[in-house]
Amino acid sequence: MTQITLLRPGTPLLVITLLACNTCLFAARPEGYFFPENLPHAQWSEFAARGYTQPVTGIIYRGRPRPTCGMPLGGLDTGCVDVETNGMLGYMTIFNQLVNPRRIANVPFLAVAMNGDSCILATDGKGKRERPLFGETGLWPPFDYSPAYFDVGLKDEVRFAKSIDYWGHYPIVDMQYQTHLPVEISLRAFAPLIPGDTKTSMTPGVLFEIVLTNPTDKQHTGTLAITLPGFQTNPEEPTGTVRKQLTGKLDGVQVKATSASGAPVEYVLASFDGLPTRRGGQLRTSHPDDWKSFKTLPAVTTTGSSLALDFSLPPGGSVTRKVVWSWHAPAWNATGGNSTTGKQFLHMYARFHRDAVNVARSLARNHQQLQARVIAWQEAIYRAPEIPGWLADSLINNLHLIPETSIWGQGTGPLATFGEEHGLFALNECPRGCSQFECLPCSFYGNIPIVYFFPDAALSTLRGYKQYQFPDGRPPWIFGGVTASNTDNSAPYDIAGPDKGYQTVLNGACYVVMADRYWRTTGDDHFLSEFYDSIKRANDFSLNLRPKYGLSQIMAMPEPGTDKSHMGDTEWFEAPEPGWKGYATHAGAVRMAQVQIIKAMAEAMHDTAYVKQCDAWLKAGDKVLEEILWNKHYYRNFSDPENGTVSDLIFGYQLDGEWIVDMHGVPSVFPKKRIDATLETIRSANCALSQSGATNYANPDGTPARVGGYGTYGYFPPELMMLAMTYMYEGQKEFGVDLLYRCLENIHCQWGYAWDAPNIMRGDRDTGERIFGADYYQNMMLWFVPAALTGEDMSGPLAEKGLAREVLNAGQRQPSLSSKKTP
């Protein structure tokens, strides 16, 4: 084995050689473990793992930095529960407690008792407090996402695990516990998210495998306890709770109730390994005695439950206890909580999975095959020769944003016009901080994994944009949520409240680009016929926002006051300082790319008149770029001829339009020599000022630009990804890869944001910390990188032997379980 592929470019040969030698040490693993002991903490390592036929790359967390969120378990539209790296359960949305106060379980879920002793399989009893909080950062937005912990009530009264080695590789989490007990304990938990299999990926449930191994020469007996919270809402429990014992192949309990909103909720907690199981109430953090012996379990006092799983281990023996946790909460409220008022929606998953018992039976029956299919699609990424190990791990974990942010409403009630079969699929910008669905630039950045792996969901969303399009041609900025100008549409989990929003200048571009994304990757000309009129209307609206500029308005911000927001007229970069005025390179170049894309569509539709119109816009844009915005080394930030103001700040992301045309396989926006000069300027200024990315702005002399808003050193991770890919496409692949590595290493290794997807980062040499945002699906932009690495457009990964095609093929094969090697 070798670690060369997972290192940062430029690593000295001596270091590579030493690490390659040390890798041999990492391969040794006791039988009861899923991955080797003693791997480095919080850095990418290559190692053998159970079930995988080749070495994998991952990060083992074992202390500080403690990830700010654990990996979520859940799938497409199912909600999820976070498994924290300290062994607690964290954020939990499976019962539709979706916004502040978004539910945080804050409970351990595993414990072991033997020989009159016990151990909670968590390193401490620290729960998390709700975030974000309004802070005093001095930056905008002024919110604080820093983790805050408190004692849940078990401190000093019970014994905890000494440590946990935690490896998250979504949708699998592996945990190996070090305790004072004379057994080795490890856990594999996973949800069945499988690219290309929409129905299976919408399965609302999780499978647990707990492995206990006796390394001693003595017989040991004991009890493993698993406990899970129920439906508890603040301040009341649901009503009409019914508990039913399950026996036979599922040995456990089914719990059903009616939520405070009047909707049904239920879950199943059951073992399915054929070994003895006992049932009881939830193990309570307020009652330390609940955790000291499991000969008897607590009486039922809440809707939570526990199972006691007895075991007997001969010397050198091992046993695996298998448990399924399924849920069914088909109705959610637009308020995102348990209100009895407001719009009610039904999850699409409920069309395929009618109750929690049937889900549990299916998962138990197919658990080996499902795990093998998950491992198979992950291995397609690990083995791809063009993907470095650190990027393979990042791509796999990047998909955790699907359970964090996805909602798929059935075509009933408020969504009846979408049809029962297709419904409406949407992604949530930021569930904890800015809850709104299908904010246009967010989906422009981040919906490519949906397009690759769940195209039926992507098509549903695009039909939402088309149906919600306003009479003047503008697409909706959101399908509903907190920033809606119409308060009736501002409920945070509403997807039937389209709103015009702001950022008007680029909203049409987002819609055109996303439509082309689907058309080019599917090759579906029927789609283009269906959408062409809608796309043209959006384009025409977008290119008539500054009429007095004539055709050159393609490069201009809209008439002042168009957005009618407190930040003035803005675009994706909505910070109030330095703002955007007159002709603006970034917005203009994105719209030039928009026109190149729709020109190709017009050619495919034999619309010669519109092709000529597109050529006229592009010619006018070329003239503005060359004669007004080019300043010999880079393009100006903006130039406002009406007020005689010019911004010569170096905007680090001014070439986004070029990234769009590279990714879409249409002609360039900028002349090649201008691109090369601009990239060199950005490299020596914006990139040089940041230890983990590229600052939004720099002064013309390359010094830090003291701008307000997001701050001097702020940057957006998805924008940084686009910039890195632009370097890759434009002949500077090594630098682009290194730039991307620095960004991801900061997020995953330095700060532990792997499953917390920040929106804005500090890029200065002192911190690299998050400024704002969590669970931002914009970060799924990362899935464009495989195309850039091979110099192809976005359809490349779907070609034969392309990464996305290999992932899809691997997940659909029916695995031969006996052929899986266990290193």
N, C-alpha and C positions, 0 to 999 in steps of 0.2 A: 504494500500500500504506500501511497505518497500523499503528502499534504500540499504539494506544489500548487495545485489548481485552486486552492481556497485562500491563498495568500494575496495580500495587496501587491499590485504591480510595483516593481522596484525593490522587493525584498532581497537583501543580500544573499548570495549563493550559499554562504556558510550557514545562515539561519535556515534556509531551505533544506540543506543537507542534514542538519541536526534534527529538524522536525520530522523529516522523512524517516530517520532512524528511530526517533521516539515513538512514532506511530505504531511500531511493532509492540510496544508496551501496552498500548491502548486496546489491542485486539483481545487480550486475555480477559475472560469474563466468567464468573461463577455461574453455574447452571441456572439458577433462579432469577438471573438478571436479564433485562431487555437490552442493556448496553453496558460497556465496560465501566468498572469503577475507576475513580481517581482521574477522570478527564479534567482538563483545565476548566476553570469557572469563567463564564461570561466571555468566551471567545470561540470562534469557529474552530472545530476540530473534526478530523475524519476518523471514523471508527466503524467497527462491525456492529450490527444491530439485529436483534431477533426477528426472523421472518424475511429479512432482506438478503438477496442473493449476492450483493456486492457492498462495499463500504459506502457509508452515507456521510454527509456533512451536517453538523448541527451545533447548537449552543447548549451547553449544560449550565443551568443556573443553580447556584448553591449558596446563596447569601447576597451580599451587596455587590453591584446594584441589584436590588430586588425589583423584578419587573413591576411596573405600575399597575398592570392588569395581567391575570393569568390567561392562558389560552381558553377561548370559548369552545364549548361542546354544543353543537347544533348544526342545522343545515339550512337549506334554501327555504325561507318563509317560516321556519319553525320556532324562531326565538332561540335563545341559548343560555347557558350558565357557564360562568368563568370558573376554572379550577385554578386557584391561586398557587403560587410557588411555595407558600408556607403550608399548604395542605388544607386550606379553608375553601369553601365555596364563596364566590364573590358576586358580581353583578348577575342578575337572573331575570330573564324576560319571557320565560316559557309560558307564564300565565297572564301575559299581556299587561304587566306592570312596566310600562315602556318609557316613561319620562319621570322627571323629578316629582316626588321622590322615587326615582327608579329603584326597584328593589335590590338590596344587597343582602344576600343570605347570611353572611358572616358566621358560618358554623363549620366546624370540622365535620367530615363525613365518614371517616374510617377510624377504627380503633381495634386493638388486639388485647385479649386477656389470656394469661396462662400462668400456671404455677402460683396462683394467688397474687399475681402482679398484672399490671395493665399498662398500656401505652396508647395515647392518642396519636394517630399518624398525621401529626401536624407539628411544625417546629415551634409554634407559639400559639397563643390565643388572641392574636391581634386581628381585629376586624378593621374594615375600611369605612371611612366616612364618605358621604356623597360629595362628588365633585361635578362641575366646577363651582367655585365660590367667587364672589366678587372680590377682587384683590386690588392691591396698590402697586401694580407692576410699573406704572409710568408709561406703559405701552398700550397699544390698541389692538384687539379688544382687551379690556382690563379684567380678565378672569384668571383664576389660579387653579390649575389642574394638578398641582403637586400632591403626591399621596399623603394622606393623613390617616393615622391608625389609632385605635383605642383598644383597651382590654375588654374582651367580651364577657369575662366573668370566671374564667377557669384558672387564672394565674395562681401559681404556688400551691394549688390544691390537687393537681393531677400531674402525671408525668407525660412529657411530650417526646417526640422523636428528637434525636440528637441533630440530625440534619436530613435534608431531602435533596437528592440529585434529580433535577427536573429537566426533561427534554420534551418540548412541544414541537410537533411537526404536524400542523393542522391537516386533517381532523383527528389526529392521534396525539394523546399526551401520555408519556411514560414517566413514571416516578419510582425512584428507588430510595427506600427508607433505611436510615441507620438508627437503630434503637438499642436499648439496654437489654432487650429480650434475646433469648438464645435461638432465634430464628431469623432468616433473611426474608424480607418482605418487599415485593415490588408490585406495581400497578400499571396496567395498560387500559386506558379508557378511550373510546373513539365513537364518533358519529359517522354515519354512512354517506358522506358527501362524495359523489363520484361524478366527475365531469362527463357530460354527455348523457347521463341518466337522470332526467328531471324528477321522475316519480320517486326513485330511491333517495335522491338527495333531499326530497321534502319529507323524509321520514322523521317524525318528532320523537326521537329517542336516542339513548346512549347505552353502550355496552361496556361493562367493566370486567376485566380479568385480573384477579388478585392472586399472585403467586406467593406461596409460603414454602420455604425450603429449610430443612433441618441440616445444618452443617456439622452437627455434633455426633457423638457415638451413643447418645441416649435417646429413648423414645420421648416425644413431646406431644401433649394434647393441649388444646385451647379453643378459643372462640374468636372469630373475626366478626366485628359488628360494622354494619353499614347503616347510616342514618341520613335521611334527607328531609328537608323542610317541606311543608305542604303548601297550601294556597295563601298563607297568612297575608292579609292586607292591613294597611294602617288606616283606621284604628281597629277594625273588626275582622273576625274570621268570616268566611263565607257561610251561608246558611244551608240547611238541609243536607248535611254531610252523611254519606252512606259508605260504610266500609264493608268489603267483601273479601273473605279469605280465598286465595287461589291455591289449588292443589294440583298435583300431577306434574306435567312437564314444566309448568310455571308454578313455582312454590313461593307464594308471597301474599301480597295484598293489593287490591284495587280500591282506590278512594275517589269518590265522586261528590261533587258539591255544586252549589249555585253561587257564582261570584256576586259581589255587591252590585254589579251592573245588571244582574239578572241573567247572565250568560252561564252556560254549563262549563265546568272544568273538571278534569279528572287526571289521575296518573296511576301507574302501576309500578311497584317495586317488587321484584321477584328474582329468586335464583333459578337457574335452569341447568344445573350440573348433576342433578339426581342425588345430591347429598342432603343430609338433614338440615332443615331451616326452621327457625322459630321467629315469631312476629311480635312486635310491640309498638309502643308509641315512640315519638322522636326522642333521641338523646338530647337533653337540654343543657345549654351552656350555663343556665342559672342553677343547675343541680349537679355539682361535681360528682356526687355519688353515682349518677347515671353512667359514668365513664370508668368505674373501677372494677366492675364485674358484670358479666353478661349471662350469668346463669339464669337470671330473670331479667326481663326487659321492662322499661317503665310502662305504666298504664297509659292508655290513650287519653291525652288531654288536649291535643291540638290536631290539626289535619296532617301533621307530619307523621313519619313512620320509621321503624328500624327493623332490621333483620339480624338475627344471630346465626352465624354460619360456623358450626363446630368443625374441628379438624383434628386429625391424628397423624403424626409424622414419625415414621420409623427413622432410625439413624441413617442419615444421608438421603432421606426421602423428600418428596416435593408434592404439593397438591395445588391445583388451581381452582379457585372458587369463581363462578361466573354469575354475574348479576345483570339484569336489564332494568333500566329506568326509562319508561315511556310516558308521554303526556298527550293530552288532547284538550285544547282550549280554543275552539274554532272561531269564536267571535271576539273582535277587538273594537274598542271605542275610539273615535277620532280624537278624544281628549288624551289618549295614551294611558289612561288610568282606569278606574272602576266607576266612572260616572254613569248615572242612569239617564243622562241626557246626551244629545249630540248624535252624529251619524254613527251607525253600526255597520261593520264590515265583517265578512267571513274569509278566513284564511283559505287559500287555494289547497293547502295540504289536506284539508278536511274532505276534499272531493275524492282523494285517493286512499285515505286512511280514516276509517269511520269511527274508531274509538281506540283508547289506550291499550285495551287487552289485545286487539288484533295487531296493533303495532308491536307489542311486546312479543307475541307469538312469532310474528314474522322475523323480528330481529334475532330471537333465540334460535329459530330454525335455521337461519342463514348466516349466523354470526361469523363462522369461519370463512365462508365464501366472501362475505362483505369485507372483512378485514383484509383478505388476500387481494381483493380488487382495489382497495384503497392503497395498499402497499405497491401494487403493480403500477398504478398511475404515478405514484410518487417516484418509483424507480425509473420511470421514463424520463423524469427530470434529472434525477441524480446521475444517470448514465449519459446524458446528452453531452457530446464532446465539446460543444461550443459554450456550455454553461459552467462557469467556475463554481466550486463547491459552495462558497458563501452566497452566490446568487441563487443556486438551486434551493438552499434553505430559505432564502428570503422569498422566492417565488411561491414556495409551498405554503409558508406561513402567511403570506400576503392574502391568501384566499379566506382567512379567518374573518375578513370584513363582510363576507356574504352572510353568515348568520347574524352578525352584529347589526347589519343595516337593511336587510331585505324584507320586503313585504309583498305578498302577491294576493290581491283581493279577488274573490270570486265575482263573476259577472251577475251579481244580484243586488237588490237594494239600490244604493246610490250609484252603483257601477253597472246597472242592468243594461245600459246601452252598449257595453263592451262585449256582451255575449257570455253565456254561462261557461263555455269551454275555455275561452282565452282570458277573460278577466283583465286585470291591470296589474302589472308588475312594476315596482318602484324601489328605489334605494334612498336611504335617509342620509342627508348631508352629515349630520353630527347628532346622534341620538341624545347625548348628554348636554350639548351646549347650544346647538342651533338646529332643532328638530324640524326638518321640512323635507319634502320628497321631490326628487328629481330636479334639484336646483341645477339648471342647465350646465354651467361650467363644471360642476362636480361630475356630472355624467360624461361630459366631454373628456375630462381627465381619466375617469376611472371605470367606464363600463366595459372595457375590452374583454375581461375574463367572462363576462356574461355573454358577450357576442360569440366568443370562441366556444364556450362550454355549455351554455344554455340559450341557444339562439331563439327558442320559442319565447323565453322570457324577454329577451331584447326586442323581439318583434312586438310583443304586447306593449312594452313601454313606448316604442315609436308610434304605435297606433294611438296611445294616449296623447302624445304630443300633437298628432294630426287632428284628433278629435277635439282637443282642448284649444286648438289654434284660434286666435281671435279674428274677427272679420277683417281687420286691416292687414292681416298676414303675419303679425308677430306671433311667435310661438309662446306658450306659457313659460314663465321663468321657473315656477314651481307647480306641482300638482296640488299643493296645499301645505300649510305649516306656519311657523311662528312669524315669518316676516311678511305674510300676506297683508296687503293694504286694506282688504275687506276683512273685517274682524270675523265674519261668518266663516271664512276660509282659513283662519289662523290656528285652529286646533292642531297640535303638533303631530298627530298621527292621522291627519285627513289626507286622503288621496283623491278626493272628489271636489276639491276647492281650488281650481286653477287660478293663478294670479299673474298679472303682467310683471310685477316686480320691478327691478331696475337693471343696471348693467346692460342697457338696451343695445348698445353699439355692437356687442359680440354675441347676443343671444341667437340671432339668425345663423351666425357662423357655426355655433355649437350644434344646432339642429341639422344643418346641412352636412356637417362633418359626420355626425352620428348616423345619419341616414346612409351616407356613402360607406361608412364603416360596415354596416350590415350588408349592403348591396355587394360590395367588393369581396367580402369574406364568404358570402353564401352563393354568389353568382346567380341570384334569383332575379331575373328580369321582370317577373310578374310584380315583384316588390317595387321596382322602379316605376312601372306603369301605374301602380296604385298610389305612389307617393309623389310623383313628379309635379303635379299641379300644386300640391301643398308646399313642396320644397321651393318651387319658383316664387310662390307668394311670399314665403318667408324671406327669400333672397331679395326680392323687390322691395319689401318693407325695409330690410336692413340697409339697402344702398340708396335710400331716399330720406335720410335723416338730417342732411345738411344741404338742402336744395340750392342755396346760393353758390355752393362750390361746384355745381355741375357734376360732370363725370368724376372729377377729382375727389369728390366726397367719399369715394371708396377708401381713401387714406385718412379721413377726418373723423373726429368726435362729432356727436350729434349737436343739433342746435342747443345752446346752453339752456338748462332747465328741463330738458327732456326727461331725465330720470326722476325729477321731483323727490329726491331723497336728501337726507341731512348731510350726505357726503358729496353732494353735487353730482355732476355727470361722471360716470366711472365705468370701469370694465372689470375683468377678473381681479385685477389689482385694485381693490376698492379703498385702499388707504387714502385718507383725505390729503396727505402731503407726500410728494409734490403735486399730485393731481395730474389731469390730462386736459390739454387744450388744443384747439386748432387741428393741425395735421399731427398725428401721433404714429410713430413707427410701429409700435407693438400691435395696436388695434388694427392699423391699416394693413400690415403684413398678414395678419390672420384673415382679414377679409379678402385680401388678394388670393390667399390660398382657398378660401371659400368659393371665389369665382372660378378659379382653376378647376375645382371639383365639380361645380355645377355646369361648367362648360363641357366637361367630359360626359356628364349625364345628358346634356342637351344633344351632344353628338350621337350618343347611343339612342336617343329618342328621335333623331333626324329633325331636330328643331333648329334649322339653319339660321332663322332670324335671331334666336336667343344666343346662338354661338357668336354671331356678329356683335350682339350687345355685350357679351362677356369680353370679347376682344377689345371693345372700346373702353370698358372699365379698366382692363388690365393695362392698356396703353397709357391712360391717364394716371394710373397709380405708379407706373414705372417712372413717369416724368417727375412726380412729386418726390419719390424716393431719391432720385438722382440729383435734382436741382434744388430741392428745399431741405431734405432731411439728411443727406450724406455730408459728413464734415471731414472727410479725408482719412479718418481712422475707424470710425464707427458711425452708426446712425444716431441722430439726435433723439432725445427722449420725446420732445414735441416742438413744434413751431407754430405760433399763433399769429397769422398775418393780420388779423383784425385788431389785436391789441399790441402788436409789435413785440411780443415776448417769445423768448426761445429758452428751452431747457436743454443744456448740453451735458446733463448728467448721463453717465454711462449706465444704461439700463441693462442688467445682466441677462435678461430674458427676451431681448428685442427680436431674436430670430425664431420665435415660436412658429411663425408662419412657415418658415423653411422646414421645420420639423414636420409640420402637417403635410406638406407636399411630398417630402421624402417618404413618410409613412403611407401616403395614399397613392403613390406612384404617378403623380401628375407633374407637369413642368414647374420649374423653380420659380420662386418669388423674387429672389435677389440674384444679381450677377455673382458668379463663383469667386471672382477676385475680391468683391465686397464682403462676401461671407468669410473668406479666409482672414481678411484684415480685421473684421469685427470680432471673430473668435479669438484672435491673438490679443486684441484689446481687452476683452472680457477675461481672458486667462490671466493677463498680467495685472488686472485691476480687481474685478469682483471676486474671482476665484482666489487670488492671492490674499485677499482680505479675510477669508473665511477658512477656519480649520476643518470644516465639515461640509462645505457647499460653495455657494457663490452668493454674495450679497445682492440684494435687489438693486441697489444703486451704489455708484462710486463717483467721485469728482473726476473731472477731465484729466487731472494729473495723477489719478489712481489712488488718491487718499480717500479715507472714509467719508461718505456723504452724511452729514448730520441731519437726516430727515426725520420727521415725526412719524406718526402712525405706527407701522410695524417696526420701526427703529432702524438704526444705522446698520446693524448686522443681520436683520431678519431675512429669511427666505422660506419659500414653500417647497417641501420635499417633492411633490409631483412636478413642479417647475424645474427643480434641479435635475430630476430624471430626464425631462425633455432636453435640457441643455446638454447633459452628458451624452444623450443619444445623438444630438446634433453634431457633437464632436466626432462620434463614431461614424456617422454617415459622411462627414466631410473630410475624411482622411486622417483624423487624429484619434484613432480607436483606443490606443493605449492610454492617452490622457482621459478620454471619456470614460473608460472603464475604471480608472483610478478615481475620478471624480465621483462616480456612482458608488464605488466601494467606500469612500470616506463618509458619504452621507449615510449609507446603510450601517456601517460599523458604528457610527455615532448613535444611531437610533437603537440598534439591537444590543450592542455590547456596552457602550458607555452609559446609556441612560435607561435601558430596559423598557423601551417603548414598542417592543416587537408586536404586542397584541393591544396596542393603545393608539396606533396610527395618528400621530400629531399632524396639525395643519400648518403651523408656522414655527420655525426654529430660530434660535439665536445661533449665528454662525461665527461669532467672535472666538478668539483663541482662549478665552477664559472659561466658557461654559459649554456651548453647543446644546443648551437645554431648550425644552419646548417653551414657546411663548403662548401658544393657544391651540386648542382643539384636541379632540379624541375621537377615535373610531371614524376618521375621515376616509370614506371610500375613494376619494380622489387618489389615494396612494396605490390603488390598483393599476394606476398608470404604469407600474413596474412591469406589467405583463406585455407591454410593447417592446421591452428591451430585447427579448430573443430575436425579433425581426431586425432590430438595429445591429445586433452583434454579427449577423450574417449578411448585412447590407441589403436586405430585402424589404419590400413594403409589407404591410401588416398581414397580407394574405400568405406570405411565405411560411409562417409556422403551421398553416393548415395544409400545405402541400405534402405530398408523400415524403416521409422521413422528417418532416418539420416537427418542431417540439409540440405544438398544440395537437397536431394529428396523432403523434405518438402517445400523448397523454390520453386522448379520446379512445384510441384503439386499445391501449392497455387496460383501461377501466372497464371496457365492454367485454373483454375476453372472460370466459368461464375458466377460472384457474384450476389447475390440477393441484389439489392441496397437498398431496403426498410428495410433490416435487420441490416444495419450498424448503430451502436450506435454512438451518439454524446455526449460524456461525459459532 
